[in-house]
């Protein structure tokens, strides 16, 4: 992914968000810089969602300055130096420059500093250690991050083994960033991830799930997952993600493209699993009940007409299942379909002579089944179906 060489950030939509000028003025000239994703993605011409700012001011001073400027200051992570600023409705995370004192692979104890390069040195990848002045957008690149963006190279800052020891999640972040931004894996970084793969067992399954779901919708999810499988990265925590699973994901990605349907992380996760392991994996990853149910629905058989599936499973469930079973035309049909409502109620069956209770419920299901099978006909045809079903039910009752 190419990036043009700049000495300042090029203009971007996010720079016009209300309140950023007020925030810059409150923090002071030269005392605060945009950092991380907003800088990286602007250089790549990508849309920016979150805005992060680094500052030399201690957290208490940040709060004081924001309040003096009439900007809302929320101490979301004040112990680690982070204040959430809400300026004219624009939300920005403002964090004091830091360096790590101790780390245990999951958490870090930090100390505040006014050294920009020390703050950059504690970040994971060179492309995430790019800063731009809030006043004039002048760029600061301490570890050749812009060159790495040019090369499509995800590279750790410093010794990769040490960086992974500081935070084991960086293994999964490396592969996610490679899938999103990279072209060729950095050999030293890849080797370190292989050596430290067992460190993933120390992470919470929620953090693993979060990274996996983000990776699954990245630009080169299939290629990077295959690389991870080939190097045994998933073996310690998700051995179910094997070569066959990646083949199924590749087929799903192709079906999504053919149907013109956007990638979805839960649908793609379902493609990695099968009916035998899905329940165990989704429980291990601590997915929500809604997500677990969606995976289970996606793994069912596609043995009905696409619109019938759309009615019975819901649009989302039918699309997931049809794409997983390589029916992009059926999935596209359902995705653009307005799910109808049965134009008949149980009360209409009572009016036709059925007694209230289980007979009505049973007859209504029969009407609905025939209505679906006939392609969701109009109210007149549905009424005729109801007449036939009720007549049959009444004859059965009289003959009993």
ZAMARGU-4260 file (C-alpha; in steps of 0.2 Angstrom, whole numbers, plus 5000, padded with zeros to 4 digits):
<rodrens>
0) 5000/5000/5000 | 5009/5016/4994 | 5010/5032/5003 | 5016/5049/4997 | 5030/5057/5006
5) 5025/5072/5017 | 5033/5083/5029 | 5015/5088/5035 | 4999/5079/5036 | 4989/5081/5020
10) 4971/5089/5022 | 4958/5076/5028 | 4940/5077/5033 | 4943/5073/5051 | 4953/5089/5053
15) 4937/5099/5051 | 4928/5092/5066 | 4921/5105/5078 | 4931/5108/5093 | 4949/5103/5088
20) 4955/5121/5086 | 4949/5124/5104 | 4957/5109/5110 | 4974/5113/5102 | 4973/5131/5109
25) 4969/5124/5127 | 4984/5112/5127 | 4996/5125/5120 | 5007/5128/5105 | 5020/5114/5104
30) 5013/5104/5119 | 5002/5092/5110 | 5002/5081/5094 | 4990/5070/5085 | 4997/5052/5086
35) 4994/5034/5080 | 4980/5029/5069 | 4974/5046/5064 | 4991/5051/5057 | 4994/5034/5049
40) 4978/5032/5041 | 4978/5050/5034 | 4995/5046/5026 | 4987/5031/5018 | 4972/5041/5012
45) 4960/5030/5023 | 4945/5037/5033 | 4949/5041/5052 | 4937/5036/5066 | 4946/5039/5082
50) 4957/5054/5086 | 4971/5052/5099 | 4982/5066/5105 | 4999/5065/5115 | 5004/5079/5126
55) 5019/5084/5138 | 5007/5090/5151 | 5003/5079/5166 | 4985/5072/5167 | 4980/5085/5181
60) 4987/5099/5170 | 4977/5093/5155 | 4961/5092/5166 | 4964/5110/5172 | 4967/5117/5155
65) 4952/5108/5147 | 4941/5114/5161 | 4948/5132/5160 | 4943/5132/5141 | 4926/5125/5144
70) 4930/5108/5137 | 4923/5093/5146 | 4936/5082/5153 | 4933/5064/5158 | 4946/5055/5168
75) 4944/5038/5159 | 4961/5032/5162 | 4969/5045/5172 | 4981/5033/5181 | 4989/5029/5165
80) 4988/5047/5159 | 4973/5047/5148 | 4959/5060/5148 | 4944/5060/5137 | 4941/5077/5130
85) 4924/5082/5123 | 4926/5098/5113 | 4910/5104/5104 | 4904/5086/5103 | 4921/5079/5096
90) 4928/5066/5107 | 4947/5065/5108 | 4958/5054/5119 | 4972/5065/5127 | 4987/5055/5134
95) 5002/5061/5143 | 5019/5056/5136 | 5024/5039/5145 | 5038/5027/5146 | 5036/5009/5153
100) 5043/5005/5170 | 5038/4987/5172 | 5028/4975/5161 | 5021/4957/5164 | 5015/4953/5146
105) 4998/4959/5150 | 4999/4975/5160 | 5012/4989/5161 | 5017/5001/5175 | 5021/5018/5167
110) 5029/5034/5171 | 5025/5051/5163 | 5039/5060/5153 | 5041/5075/5142 | 5052/5066/5130
115) 5043/5063/5114 | 5055/5049/5107 | 5053/5040/5124 | 5034/5040/5121 | 5037/5034/5103
120) 5049/5020/5109 | 5035/5012/5120 | 5023/5010/5105 | 5022/4993/5096 | 5025/4997/5077
125) 5034/5010/5068 | 5019/5015/5058 | 5009/5018/5075 | 5023/5030/5082 | 5020/5044/5070
130) 5015/5061/5077 | 5009/5077/5069 | 5008/5094/5078 | 4991/5100/5082 | 4994/5118/5076
135) 5002/5115/5059 | 5001/5096/5056 | 5020/5095/5055 | 5026/5076/5055 | 5038/5068/5068
140) 5044/5051/5063 | 5057/5044/5076 | 5058/5026/5069 | 5056/5027/5050 | 5037/5023/5051
145) 5034/5033/5035 | 5046/5022/5026 | 5038/5007/5032 | 5021/5013/5026 | 5029/5015/5009
150) 5036/4997/5010 | 5020/4990/5017 | 5030/4983/5031 | 5024/4981/5049 | 5039/4982/5060
155) 5041/4982/5078 | 5050/4996/5087 | 5066/4989/5094 | 5068/4971/5098 | 5053/4961/5093
160) 5055/4948/5106 | 5056/4961/5120 | 5041/4970/5113 | 5031/4954/5113 | 5037/4950/5131
165) 5030/4967/5136 | 5013/4964/5129 | 5008/4946/5122 | 4994/4954/5112 | 5006/4961/5100
170) 5008/4944/5092 | 4990/4945/5086 | 4991/4964/5083 | 5006/4961/5071 | 4996/4949/5060
175) 4981/4960/5061 | 4991/4975/5055 | 5000/4964/5042 | 4982/4959/5035 | 4977/4977/5035
180) 4992/4987/5029 | 5006/4975/5025 | 5013/4967/5009 | 5027/4956/5014 | 5030/4951/5033
185) 5045/4958/5041 | 5056/4942/5044 | 5062/4947/5061 | 5045/4951/5067 | 5038/4935/5060
190) 5051/4925/5068 | 5048/4933/5085 | 5030/4929/5084 | 5033/4911/5080 | 5045/4909/5095
195) 5033/4918/5107 | 5017/4910/5101 | 5014/4900/5117 | 5013/4917/5126 | 4996/4919/5119
200) 4990/4907/5132 | 4992/4920/5145 | 4979/4932/5137 | 4961/4932/5141 | 4950/4924/5128
205) 4940/4940/5126 | 4956/4949/5120 | 4960/4935/5108 | 4942/4936/5101 | 4943/4955/5099
210) 4959/4954/5089 | 4953/4939/5078 | 4937/4947/5074 | 4946/4963/5068 | 4958/4952/5058
215) 4945/4943/5049 | 4938/4958/5040 | 4955/4965/5036 | 4961/4967/5017 | 4972/4951/5017
220) 4963/4941/5030 | 4964/4925/5021 | 4983/4926/5016 | 4988/4931/5034 | 4978/4918/5042
225) 4986/4905/5031 | 5003/4912/5036 | 4998/4910/5054 | 4992/4892/5052 | 5008/4888/5043
230) 5019/4895/5057 | 5008/4887/5071 | 5003/4903/5079 | 4985/4898/5083 | 4990/4881/5089
235) 4992/4885/5108 | 4975/4894/5109 | 4964/4890/5094 | 4970/4874/5086 | 4953/4873/5077
240) 4960/4886/5065 | 4969/4875/5053 | 4972/4874/5034 | 4955/4867/5030 | 4947/4881/5040
245) 4957/4894/5030 | 4951/4886/5014 | 4933/4888/5020 | 4936/4906/5024 | 4943/4909/5007
250) 4928/4901/4999 | 4917/4913/5010 | 4927/4928/5005 | 4925/4924/4987 | 4906/4921/4989
255) 4904/4938/4998 | 4913/4947/4983 | 4902/4938/4971 | 4886/4943/4980 | 4892/4961/4983
260) 4890/4959/5002 | 4901/4967/5014 | 4913/4957/5025 | 4906/4952/5042 | 4917/4946/5057
265) 4905/4934/5064 | 4900/4926/5048 | 4919/4924/5044 | 4922/4917/5061 | 4908/4904/5057
270) 4917/4899/5041 | 4932/4894/5051 | 4922/4882/5062 | 4911/4867/5060 | 4896/4860/5068
275) 4907/4849/5079 | 4918/4863/5087 | 4908/4879/5085 | 4899/4878/5102 | 4916/4875/5111
280) 4926/4888/5102 | 4913/4902/5103 | 4911/4898/5122 | 4930/4898/5124 | 4931/4915/5116
285) 4917/4921/5127 | 4906/4928/5113 | 4889/4935/5117 | 4874/4924/5116 | 4868/4933/5101
290) 4885/4930/5092 | 4885/4912/5097 | 4868/4909/5091 | 4872/4918/5074 | 4887/4906/5072
295) 4876/4891/5075 | 4863/4897/5062 | 4876/4900/5049 | 4882/4882/5051 | 4865/4875/5047
300) 4860/4866/5030 | 4855/4877/5016 | 4841/4865/5010 | 4827/4877/5006 | 4823/4891/4994
305) 4833/4907/4998 | 4818/4917/5002 | 4810/4903/5013 | 4827/4903/5022 | 4826/4922/5024
310) 4809/4921/5031 | 4812/4907/5043 | 4830/4912/5049 | 4829/4931/5046 | 4839/4940/5033
315) 4855/4940/5042 | 4855/4922/5046 | 4850/4916/5029 | 4863/4927/5020 | 4876/4920/5032
320) 4871/4902/5028 | 4869/4905/5009 | 4886/4913/5008 | 4894/4899/5019 | 4887/4886/5007
325) 4893/4895/4992 | 4876/4902/4985 | 4881/4920/4982 | 4866/4923/4970 | 4854/4917/4984
330) 4862/4927/4997 | 4861/4943/4986 | 4842/4939/4983 | 4839/4938/5001 | 4850/4953/5006
335) 4839/4964/4995 | 4823/4957/5000 | 4810/4965/5012 | 4804/4951/5023 | 4785/4950/5022
340) 4772/4947/5036 | 4759/4933/5035 | 4743/4942/5030 | 4732/4932/5042 | 4730/4930/5061
345) 4724/4916/5072 | 4708/4926/5075 | 4704/4924/5057 | 4705/4905/5059 | 4693/4906/5074
350) 4681/4916/5064 | 4681/4901/5052 | 4675/4889/5065 | 4691/4883/5074 | 4691/4882/5093
355) 4704/4893/5102 | 4719/4884/5108 | 4731/4871/5100 | 4721/4868/5085 | 4722/4886/5080
360) 4741/4886/5082 | 4743/4870/5072 | 4732/4877/5058 | 4741/4893/5058 | 4758/4884/5055
365) 4750/4874/5041 | 4744/4890/5033 | 4761/4898/5035 | 4770/4883/5028 | 4759/4883/5012
370) 4761/4902/5011 | 4780/4901/5011 | 4780/4886/4999 | 4769/4896/4987 | 4781/4911/4987
375) 4772/4922/4999 | 4755/4925/4989 | 4744/4940/4993 | 4730/4941/5006 | 4717/4934/4994
380) 4726/4918/4991 | 4731/4917/5009 | 4713/4917/5014 | 4709/4904/5002 | 4723/4893/5009
385) 4716/4896/5026 | 4699/4891/5020 | 4706/4874/5014 | 4716/4871/5030 | 4702/4875/5042
390) 4690/4864/5032 | 4702/4850/5033 | 4704/4852/5052 | 4685/4853/5055 | 4683/4837/5045
395) 4697/4828/5055 | 4688/4834/5071 | 4671/4828/5065 | 4678/4811/5060 | 4687/4808/5077
</rodrens>
